Structure formats: C-alpha cells, structure tokens
Amino acid sequence: MNDGVRLDEAGHRAVSGGHSSFADRLILWQRKHGRLDLPWQNTRDPYRIWLSEVMLQQTQVATATPFYYRFLERFPDVQSLAAADREDVLALWSGLGYYSRARNLHKAAVQVAARGGFPAAREDLEALAGVGRSTAAAISVFSAGRREAILDGNVKRVLARHFAIDGFPGASAVQKQMWALAESLLPSAGIETYTQALMDLGATVCQRAKPLCSRCPVRESCGAFATNRVNELPGRKARKPLPRKTTVMPILLHQGKVMLVRRPESGIWGGMSSLPEFSTVAGALDAISVMYGCEIGSQRELPVLRHGFTHYSLSIQPIVCEITALHPRVTEPGTIWLPVARALQASIPAPVRTLLLRIPADGVQ
C-alpha cells in the first residue's frame, strides 16, 4: 500500500503527500476495532468531555473511570462543581494524583460558570485553568465537531513511529514539527472518529512497551516498523537518577482523632490536608509540644513508606504518637483534629491515606 510516503536514503520517512489515506485507514479501523464504549463517549456535553480529558492527563482510562463516575454523581454539571467547596473537590480527587489538576478543575469550573457555559473554539478553551492546547483541541473536537489537531503522549508516539521522527518529543523543535504534521494529517470529514482513533491506536496498539504492530492499521507505511526502529522511537529524554528525599510524619492521635495540617497553596499537595512533616524524628517530637501544644504519652515508629513522584522519590518515616493532653492556645493555625474515619474522607494525599490505614487498632501499644 502506497501512503504517498517514501523512505529516504537514511531510512527516514519523506512525506510527499497522500496524508488522507493515513486518516482514512485510522477512521475505518476505529469503527471496527477502536474503543466504542468509554463512559464519556457518545455525548456532545462539553462538561463531561472536559472532565474526562482533564482526568486522563497522565492517567490511564481504567484508573480514571471510577473517579469520573463519582464526580458526575456528586457534581452533575459545571454549575454544581463551580459552587462546590474546593476542599470537597480535592477530597473526591484524592487518590487520582497530580492534584494541581483538581485545583485547576475547580478554577476552570468557576470560569465557565461565570461566562455562562463552555466556549466551542479551541483558543477560548485554552484560556481555562489547566487546559492546554491538546486538551482544548480534544474538547473542541468532541463537543463541537471542530477540526483541530491533538498531540497528547499517545499521539506523539504514533506520529514519531509512523513518520520516523527522531528526537525527544518534548523538545521544542521536535514538538513544533509534530504539531505541523498533526495539523496536516487532519481529514476533511470524520474528525471525531479520527481523533478518537489516534488516541485508541496509541493506547491499545502502538503502546510504549511491546507494541502490537501486527494489529496496526497503518503498519505497511510505518517508518519505524519498516526500519526495525519501533523500540527506538519516540526518542527518550536523557534521564538522571531520581533524587531521593526523606521526611518524618508524626501521626498524632487523641481520643480517637488524628491531627491534620493544611498545606500551602503552592507546591506538592498544594491546599490539601496532610500530616505535619519534619526532617528528623527528634525534631518532630520536640515540635509536637512546642508547635502543636500536645503532650505525648507514648509513641511508636511504623515501617518506612516509599512514594514515587515524577521528579523524585520520597521515603516517609511515620511515628504514631498517643497524645494525653492538648493545649489549644499553643496549636498552630491551619491544624484540625478529625476522627480517623472522617480524615480518610478528607482531601488527603494517597500516601497519607496509606499511613492512616496503617494505624494499629490498639494505637501505639
């Protein structure tokens, strides 16, 4: 099959036209083999589409789906989400990770409610908090049928392999090249099906590891497949070893309640409730009395919990402390005491949830 694309002397793809057949084959494949029953499909509701697109940033469908249903049950439309307390939004998001998405989700809902509804144009959607060019394009395509190009991680991988594009896709020059290519490939009709096909091909066939090339509808014209470079593309960013950080988190218990502190708005877990943090065990024990007005009756260290972030790994040393007396006048602002069961429902980070679930039934005995 001739896709209007040939290999040059270096084995790279030289595009000479005929892009429409690439889109046509993807559209045909999508109708037979693509994902057709995702919960946010078969709707033009921009709220549902926007919600799913934000949740699917850095998150797989299987992980995002239960959160999607829970959000719709609690916040069935953008007005209810905009009117919600941000703490409730963060609590419902807890466990999905990348919590800046939840903060931006609430900000964007307020923006949309203030303007009376979602815009249709990609440029206007990009003005919403947490919505970048590719996400805005996807919302515009699926909610309004606009002819826009997307370029998420899956699409970058498909294009890098099919058109044998060297270099790291996150590099400015490579990304610019990919945007131009993505726009040139857009079909004149069937934009929704084509866009979904690109997403599905990258997610289910042209996977990062162990791609299923035998099932690919455009394998015959794939530059990476033809030159045996599927595992080399897309190019990878040179990685340095992840820094390792350590912290101590005291779990203060008093009459069945645990103390949580509100984190700063910026930074990791911004605006969420968490456990206090200290650099050393001794420093934590000293600060419990001075900063939080707590008298420790007994204490017990739990096993270290390791948690991975994108840019570093964190080792958490938890200490369960039984508090025998409180001096509220000494308590730091931003602290709150909640029953453990209630704390587990608050907007807490995933590792903090894990630590609270580790609390021994007999406290620290």
N, C-alpha and C positions, 0 to 999 in steps of 0.2 A: 504493500500500500504506500503510495507516494503522498506525503503530507505537505508537499511543497517545501520540505526541509531537507537539506543535504548535509553530509559531514564534510568538513574541510580537511586539509592535509594533516592537521593535528588531531583529528578525530572529534572536534567540537562541532556543534550544530550551527550551520549557516542558514539563517532564515531567509527564504526568498519569496514568501507569500504563501497563500493557501491555508492561512490560520483557521478559516472557518471549519475545515474538516476536523480539526482538533476539538473545537467546541461541539460540533455535531455529534462526534463519537461519544463525548462525555454525556451529552444530553440523552442519547439513546441508551447508554449504559445506566445512567441514573434511573431511568424509568423502569428498568428491569432488575437492577441489582443494587441500587442505592438504598439508603435508609429512608423509609417512607412513613414510619410510624413514631417519629420523635414527638414528644408532647407539645412542642412549640411549633410544629408544622401545621399546614392546612388552616392557617389563620392569617388575616391581614392586620390583626390587632398590634399596633406598634408597641404597646406596653409589654405584652407577652414576648414579643420578639426581642425588644431591648433587654428585658430581664434575662432571657436565655443567653443572649450574646455576651452580656457582662459576666454571667456566671461561668460561661465556657472559656473565658480568658484564663489561660494557664490551668484549666481544669477539664478532666475528661467527662464525657457525657454521663457515664454510669455514676460518677460521683456527684455531678451537678443535679441530676434529675430529682432525687428526693428533696433537695433544698428548693428546687423550682416549685414543686407541688406545695411545699409548706409555705413558701412566700405567697403563692396565689391564694391559698386558703386564708392566710392572715391579712394579706393586702391584695384584694382582688382587682384593684385599679390604681392608677398612678396617684389619684387624689388621696386615697387612703394611705398610701405609702408616704406621700408628702406630709400628711398630717400626723404621722406617727412620731413617737419619741425616738430619737436616734439610738438610744440605749436598747430599745426593743428591736430595732433593725439589726444592730450588732449582735444581740443575743441570738436572734434567729439565724444569723450568718455564721455563728460560732461553729467551728469545725470545717468550714469550707476553705479557710486560709486566705492569704493575700487580702487582709482586712481593709486596706485602703479602698478596695472595690466596694465594700459595703458603705463606707463613709461617702464615697462619690455617688453611689446609687441613691442615697438619701438626698444629697445635694442636687443631683440631676432631677429627681422627682419633684423637688420644690421648684426648680427652674421650669419644668414642664407645666406644673400646675399653675404657676404664675402667668404663663403665656397662654394658657387655655387649651393646651394639647401638644402633641408631638409634631415637630416640623417634618416635612417629607424630604426635603433636599439634604443631601449628604453634608454640604457645607454648614448648614444650620444645625444639623445633628452633632457635628464636631464641636460646637460651642457648649455642649452639655458636659458636665463634670464626668471625668473618667471615660469619655468616648473619643477614641482616636479615629484616624482616617478609615482603617479597615472595618472597625466595628460600625462606624457611621454608615459606610457603604453597604454593609450587610443589612442593617436595619432599613435603609432606603430601598434596597432591592426587594426584600421580603414583605415589607409593609406597603410599599407604593409602586413596586414594579419598575423602579428607576434603573437605568442602565449604568451601573457603577462597578468598578473593579475592587475585589477584596485581595488582601495579601496577609493572611494570618500565617502561623507557623506551618500548618499543613499545606497551604498553597505554595509557600516558598519552597518547600521540599519537592512538591510536584514539579514546579517550574524549573528548579535547579537541576533536577534529574532529567526531565524530558528535553530541556534545551541545553543541557551540559554547561550550566553556568558555574564557573569557578569562583572561589572566594566565599568568605563568610557572609551570609545573607543579611546580617545585622550591620555590616559595614555600609557607610553612606553611599559610596559609588555603586556597590552591588545592589543595594536596595533601590536606588534610583533606576537602575537598569531593569530590575524586576517590575517596578511599578509601570514603566513604559511598556514592557512586554505584556503584563496583565491587562492593561487597557487595550492593547492592540488585538488581544485574543477575544474580546467580548463579542458574542453573537448578536445579530440584529434582532433576533427573536428568541424567546425561551430563556430570558436572563435568570429567572428564579431557579429553574431546573439546572441550568449550567452552574450557577453559583453553589447550589447545594451539591452538585456533582463534584466540584473541586474540593469542597470540604470533606465529602464522603470518601473520595479517592485517597486523599491524604491520610484520613483517619483509619480506614479499613483495608486498604490495599498497598498504597505507597507509604508504608509505615517506616518509622525511623529505623527500627531494627527488624530484620527478617521480612523485608517487603515481599508481597505476594505477586511477583511480576507475571506469573502465569495467568493471573486473573485481570490484568490491567488492559483496559480497552484501547490504550494508545501505546502499547508496548512496541509495536512494529516501527514506530517513528521515534522511540525514546533514545536520545543520545547516550545516556548513561548505560542503558541496557545493551546498546549496540557495541559499546567500547568497554564493557565489563567494569564500569565505574559506579555502579549503583551504591555500593557501600562507602564510596569516597565522597559522594555528593548528598546533600549540600556540604560545602566546606565548613569546617568547625573552627570556632574561635579557640585560640591558644589558651589553655586553662592553667591557672596557677593552683597550687594546693589550697583548699578551703581553709581560711583561718579558723582556729578553734578558740572559743570563749567559754568562760566558766562563770557561774553565778550561784548564789545561795538564796533559796526562797524559804523563809520560815512560814509554816502553816500554823497560825495562832488560833487555838480553839478555846472557847469559853462558853460554858453552859449550852453546848450543842450548836454554837455558832462559830463561823470562821470569819476572819478579818480579810477584807479585800481593799485594795487601793486603786484609785483611778489613775491611769497612766496619762502622760502628757499627750496633747493632741497630735503632735508630730512624732515620727519615728515608728519603730516596730510596735505593733499592737496599739497604735495611737487611739486614745479615747476609750479604750476598753478597761474593764475591771480585771485586776490581776492580783498576784501575791506580791508583797514587798520584796525587793532584791537588794542584796549586799554582796560585797566582794569576798568576804571571809565569814566563817562560822562565828568566830569570836566577835567580829564587828556586828553581825546580825544580833547576837544575844545581848550585846551592850545596848544596841539601838532600840531593841524591843521595849526596854524600860524607859529610856530617855525620850524617844520619839513618839512612842505609842501608848505610854502610860500603863504598861502591862507588867504584872508580877508573874514570873514563871515558876510554876510548881514542879514540873518535870518536863523532860524533853527526850526526843528520840530521833536519830537520823534514819531516813529511809534510803533505799538504793538510789544511786545517781540515775537521772533520766536524761537521755541524749535526744536532742531535737535538731533536725536539719532545716536550715533556711537556704535560700538561693545563693547567698554570698558568704555564709559561714555556718559552722556547726556549734551548737550550744550544749554544754553539759550543766545540768541543774542539780544542785545538791539540796534536797528538801529536808527540813527539820520540823517535825511536829512538836509543838510546844503547848502544854496544858497551862492555861492562864488561870490563876487563882483569884486575882483581883484586878480591877480596872480603875484608872484614874482619868476620867473623861476630859478633864481640863488640860491634860498633857497631850491628848490624842492629836495627831497630825490632821490637818484639813484634807478632805478627799478620801478618808477612810470610812468604811461601812462594815457593820457586822451583820451577817446573814446566816440563817440556818443552812447547813451544808447542802441539803436538797434544793433550797432556793438558789444558793450560789451556783449550783450546777446548771441552773436555767438562765443565769445572767450572761452578759456579754463577756465571756472569759475566753482566752486563747486555748487552743487544743491541748498544749502540754499542761496548762494549769488544770484543765478538766481531768486529765490523766492523773495528776498528783492528788486532786481531791478524792478521786475514786480509790486511791491507794490508802487513804486514811484508815488505820486499823480500827476495827469495831470497838476495841477497848481503849481507844485514844492512844496514849503513849505508854501504856503499861506494858 
